[in-house]
Amino acid sequence: MSARPIVQYGDPVLREVAQEVDKVDSGIKDLVSDMTDTLKEAQGLGLAAPQISVSKRVFIVDLTAVDLTAELKVFINPEIIEKYGDDIEMEEGCLSFPGLYQKIVRPSQVKIKATDIDGNQFELDADGMLARVILHEYDHLEGVLYIDHLSALSRTLIKGRLKKLKEVS
């Protein structure tokens, strides 16, 4: 397995609603392995399959860079059950938008249901950074990008930088 190229803003796959995974087979396990290698190489906190040109409902979260007790989490066919808690504004980046960080408002907590790499269903209540990364990566599966959460004014202010990213992709 190996790291794969991360698609940049402007690639149409980032705007697609990703397809359900029929079953957790060797193909999905290989995909998750490649995603893990890609995420480690990119030094990110999360990665969704569409970011490596695979329109499948899979994302991973690895907070070990900010929490030494954290473990890699795999989410296959995730469903958000509930978003709750206070709306918190925090700076976010995205591996598909290199060098672009913006303040994004998201709920502080999320309850999610998904399937793990062994094909088992699980539910998870997350808060803080884990909730934020889950919500960010889940958005990728819906074809939603973090810049979509910006106000019109904020988006106008970064229009030039977005145009440059699109030209590179």
Residue pairs with C-beta under 8 A, 6 or more apart in sequence:
1 30
1 33
1 34
1 37
2 34
2 37
3 34
3 37
3 38
3 40
3 41
3 42
4 34
4 35
4 37
4 38
4 52
4 53
5 52
5 53
6 38
6 42
6 47
6 51
6 52
6 95
6 96
7 13
7 14
7 50
7 51
7 52
7 53
7 96
7 169
8 96
8 97
8 98
8 165
8 166
8 168
8 169
9 96
9 97
9 145
9 147
9 162
9 165
9 166
9 169
10 165
10 166
10 167
10 168
10 169
11 53
11 96
11 169
13 50
13 53
13 55
14 50
14 51
14 96
14 140
14 143
14 145
15 143
15 145
16 50
16 55
16 143
17 141
17 142
17 143
18 48
18 49
18 50
18 55
18 56
18 57
18 58
18 140
18 141
18 142
18 143
19 55
19 56
19 57
20 57
20 77
21 28
21 56
21 57
21 58
21 76
21 77
21 115
23 119
24 76
24 115
24 117
24 118
24 119
28 56
28 58
28 76
28 117
29 117
31 49
31 54
31 56
31 58
32 58
32 60
32 74
32 117
34 52
35 47
35 49
35 52
35 58
35 59
35 60
36 60
36 62
36 72
38 47
38 52
39 46
39 47
39 60
39 62
40 62
42 95
43 65
44 62
44 95
45 61
45 62
45 63
45 65
45 66
45 129
45 133
46 59
46 60
46 61
46 62
46 133
46 134
46 136
46 137
47 59
47 60
47 95
47 137
48 58
48 59
48 137
48 138
48 140
48 141
49 55
49 56
49 57
49 58
49 59
49 141
50 56
50 140
50 141
50 143
51 95
51 96
51 140
57 76
57 77
57 78
57 141
58 74
58 75
58 76
58 77
58 141
59 75
59 78
59 137
59 138
59 140
59 141
60 72
60 73
60 74
60 75
60 137
61 72
61 73
61 75
61 130
61 133
61 134
61 137
62 70
62 71
62 72
62 73
63 70
63 129
63 130
63 133
64 70
64 71
64 72
66 129
67 129
70 130
73 124
74 116
74 117
75 112
75 114
75 115
75 116
75 134
75 137
75 138
76 114
76 115
76 116
76 117
77 114
77 115
78 112
78 113
78 114
78 134
78 138
78 141
79 112
79 113
79 114
80 110
80 111
80 112
80 135
80 138
81 111
81 112
81 113
81 123
82 110
82 111
83 107
83 109
83 110
83 135
84 107
84 108
84 109
84 110
84 111
85 107
85 108
85 109
85 127
85 131
86 107
86 108
87 105
87 106
87 107
87 108
88 105
88 106
88 107
88 108
88 132
89 103
89 104
89 105
90 103
90 104
90 106
90 132
91 101
91 102
91 103
91 104
92 101
92 102
92 103
92 104
92 132
92 136
92 146
93 99
93 100
93 101
93 102
94 100
94 136
94 145
94 146
96 145
97 145
97 146
97 147
97 165
98 165
100 158
100 161
100 162
100 165
102 146
102 147
102 150
102 154
102 158
103 154
104 146
104 149
104 150
105 149
106 131
106 132
106 135
106 136
106 149
107 131
107 135
108 127
108 128
108 131
109 125
109 126
109 127
109 131
110 125
110 126
110 127
110 131
110 134
110 135
111 123
111 124
111 125
111 126
112 123
112 124
112 126
112 134
112 138
113 121
113 122
113 123
113 124
114 121
114 122
114 124
115 121
115 122
116 122
124 134
126 134
136 146
139 145
139 146
139 148
147 155
147 158
147 162
150 158
155 162
